[in-house]
Amino acid sequence: MENKSTRIAVIGGSGHVGLPLSLVFSKKGFPVTLIDSDAAKIEMLKKGELPFLEEGGTELLKEVKDKITYSTEHSKLSESDVVILTVGTPVDEHLNPRITPVFQVIDQIKPYLRNDQVIVLRSTLFPGLSEKIYSSLQTNGLNVGVSFCPERIAQGKGLVELPNIPQIISASDERTLKIVHSLFSAITPHIIELSMTEAELAKLFSNAWRYIKFAVANQFYMVAVERGLDFYKIREAMMFNYERASDFPMAGFAAGPCLFKDTMQLASFNRQNFALGHASMLINETLPDFLVHQVKIAHSLEGKKIGILGMAFKANNDDMRESLAYKLRKLLQYEGANVICSDPYIEDPAFAKIETVLSLCEMIFIGCPHSEYRDLKFTGQKVIDCWGLYS
Ligand SMILES: NC(=O)c1ccc[n+]([C@@H]2O[C@H](COP(=O)([O-])OP(=O)(O)OC[C@H]3O[C@@H](n4cnc5c(N)ncnc54)[C@H](O)[C@@H]3O)[C@@H](O)[C@H]2O)c1
């Protein structure tokens, strides 16, 4: 297969991983077919509207919109050389990976695969799954090459980061490896080859590593605050002109659709023998409880009007998946508070404007540090800001 003439189908192409990738490949001149089961999102894209916030996305969609083929039908992938899979890979209620949905998608696309095609698995996968998918296809008589090339972009920054992030690639065989090498070389200058299981682990290690680092900051935050000390003053002193502490994160709600579940996937892979990962989960997930408890020591929350500014899981983004601001809301409501939430990025008729929260609430939690809140003028309200927005 020749570079640029390689026809690419992206399954889950309207998603947070699939869409930036589709846009970038299309901009590079590859014929892209974007396939997604969500018909509403497909319709939005056809009209030039993004289904979620993506830096630079509106402009790039406008540029390449008419070059992309859109479909809700898996059959469309038969017209491609490379099929990239970007569907979600959540954990179940026991925090173990859900394997079945991945195989369901493979079953859905199987009737349309040809022997010379290549499947690139882009979703984050439980280690060993790429090999299993490869052998299940072989068992079914399909000599399709399988490759695992993890996505490592930060949510909402795909278009900015894809050209710069080194691409880890892996494949079931040499021919497939060559094809994906050539494909990703078109969008990034750095390619690193691993075996499929090594690549799966590299992705899980990356996310678990970040999750653990956030947990360290959150634990230190709790240690300081419990003693009436200013965590951010200590943090600043610790980091000032001191290279070895330069990657020490801010505290905050470590949440979203990836870090928690990938840390739990790694724990599951290691027979639940992952003390650091489990400890991090307990620290990160209980930060809202800690904040509510700290307030409760001095104030009853019963009947109080309490505001939460920011419900998304990360700043300047509209993604609320697994956001801990919702857990905070639930905890405050349980204490009898009248909680008024606000978020300039999320459309929810139950949410109030920032000004309403400021005028009605005597206590305000920062649920997500959107830049809109940076210059707010508070007029005597108690502000609970674990993120260090006002430090
Ligand atoms: N969100 C991120 O920034 C990010 C970063 C790196 C890796 N990842 C990983 O990438 C994967 C996808 O995450 P996401 O955030 O893009 O999820 P998402 O929910 O935003 O996107 C998945 C898309 O797949 C579509 N879809 C689901 N089942 C389908 C099917 N059977 N056929 C066709 N389309 C289907 C959905 O409609 C959706 O548009 C996950 O494994 C995640 O862990 C995500």
The ligand as an SDF file (V2000), in Angstrom:
LIG
                    3D

 44 48  0  0  0  0  0  0  0  0999 V2000
  -10.6420   10.7000   25.1990 N   0  0  0  0  0  0  0  0  0  0  0  0
   -9.3310   10.7780   25.0850 C   0  0  0  0  0  0  0  0  0  0  0  0
   -8.7430   11.8570   25.1030 O   0  0  0  0  0  0  0  0  0  0  0  0
   -8.5150    9.5150   24.9230 C   0  0  0  0  0  0  0  0  0  0  0  0
   -7.1230    9.6250   24.8250 C   0  0  0  0  0  0  0  0  0  0  0  0
   -6.3660    8.4780   24.6110 C   0  0  0  0  0  0  0  0  0  0  0  0
   -7.0050    7.2440   24.5110 C   0  0  0  0  0  0  0  0  0  0  0  0
   -8.3670    7.1500   24.6480 N   0  0  0  0  0  0  0  0  0  0  0  0
   -8.9870    5.8210   24.4820 C   0  0  0  0  0  0  0  0  0  0  0  0
   -9.6160    5.8120   23.2090 O   0  0  0  0  0  0  0  0  0  0  0  0
  -10.8080    5.0170   23.2330 C   0  0  0  0  0  0  0  0  0  0  0  0
  -11.9790    5.8620   22.7640 C   0  0  0  0  0  0  0  0  0  0  0  0
  -12.2030    6.8990   23.6860 O   0  0  0  0  0  0  0  0  0  0  0  0
  -13.0460    8.1870   23.3080 P   0  0  0  0  0  0  0  0  0  0  0  0
  -12.8860    9.1450   24.4290 O   0  0  0  0  0  0  0  0  0  0  0  0
  -12.7260    8.6360   21.9450 O   0  0  0  0  0  0  0  0  0  0  0  0
  -14.5260    7.5880   23.3200 O   0  0  0  0  0  0  0  0  0  0  0  0
  -15.8160    8.2850   22.6740 P   0  0  0  0  0  0  0  0  0  0  0  0
  -16.9770    7.7040   23.3990 O   0  0  0  0  0  0  0  0  0  0  0  0
  -15.6390    9.7630   22.6230 O   0  0  0  0  0  0  0  0  0  0  0  0
  -15.7960    7.7590   21.1730 O   0  0  0  0  0  0  0  0  0  0  0  0
  -16.1700    6.4810   20.7880 C   0  0  0  0  0  0  0  0  0  0  0  0
  -17.0170    6.6060   19.5160 C   0  0  0  0  0  0  0  0  0  0  0  0
  -17.2690    5.2890   19.0440 O   0  0  0  0  0  0  0  0  0  0  0  0
  -18.6170    5.2330   18.5720 C   0  0  0  0  0  0  0  0  0  0  0  0
  -18.9870    3.8160   18.5920 N   0  0  0  0  0  0  0  0  0  0  0  0
  -19.1980    3.0320   19.6770 C   0  0  0  0  0  0  0  0  0  0  0  0
  -19.4680    1.7760   19.2910 N   0  0  0  0  0  0  0  0  0  0  0  0
  -19.4280    1.7670   17.9300 C   0  0  0  0  0  0  0  0  0  0  0  0
  -19.6320    0.7660   16.9470 C   0  0  0  0  0  0  0  0  0  0  0  0
  -19.9110   -0.4880   17.2910 N   0  0  0  0  0  0  0  0  0  0  0  0
  -19.5120    1.1150   15.6440 N   0  0  0  0  0  0  0  0  0  0  0  0
  -19.2210    2.3850   15.2810 C   0  0  0  0  0  0  0  0  0  0  0  0
  -19.0280    3.3810   16.1770 N   0  0  0  0  0  0  0  0  0  0  0  0
  -19.1200    3.0720   17.4740 C   0  0  0  0  0  0  0  0  0  0  0  0
  -19.3840    6.1230   19.5150 C   0  0  0  0  0  0  0  0  0  0  0  0
  -20.5960    6.5710   18.9590 O   0  0  0  0  0  0  0  0  0  0  0  0
  -18.3740    7.2630   19.7470 C   0  0  0  0  0  0  0  0  0  0  0  0
  -18.5630    8.3100   18.8160 O   0  0  0  0  0  0  0  0  0  0  0  0
  -10.9020    4.4750   24.6460 C   0  0  0  0  0  0  0  0  0  0  0  0
  -10.2650    3.2390   24.6910 O   0  0  0  0  0  0  0  0  0  0  0  0
  -10.1050    5.4940   25.4540 C   0  0  0  0  0  0  0  0  0  0  0  0
   -9.5940    4.9380   26.6330 O   0  0  0  0  0  0  0  0  0  0  0  0
   -9.1230    8.2600   24.8260 C   0  0  0  0  0  0  0  0  0  0  0  0
  1  2  1  0
  2  3  2  0
  2  4  1  0
  4  5  1  0
  4 44  2  0
  5  6  2  0
  6  7  1  0
  7  8  2  0
  8  9  1  0
  8 44  1  0
  9 10  1  0
  9 42  1  0
 10 11  1  0
 11 12  1  0
 11 40  1  0
 12 13  1  0
 13 14  1  0
 14 15  2  0
 14 16  1  0
 14 17  1  0
 17 18  1  0
 18 19  2  0
 18 20  1  0
 18 21  1  0
 21 22  1  0
 22 23  1  0
 23 24  1  0
 23 38  1  0
 24 25  1  0
 25 26  1  0
 25 36  1  0
 26 27  1  0
 26 35  1  0
 27 28  2  0
 28 29  1  0
 29 30  1  0
 29 35  2  0
 30 31  1  0
 30 32  2  0
 32 33  1  0
 33 34  2  0
 34 35  1  0
 36 37  1  0
 36 38  1  0
 38 39  1  0
 40 41  1  0
 40 42  1  0
 42 43  1  0
M  CHG  2   8   1  16  -1
M  END
$$$$
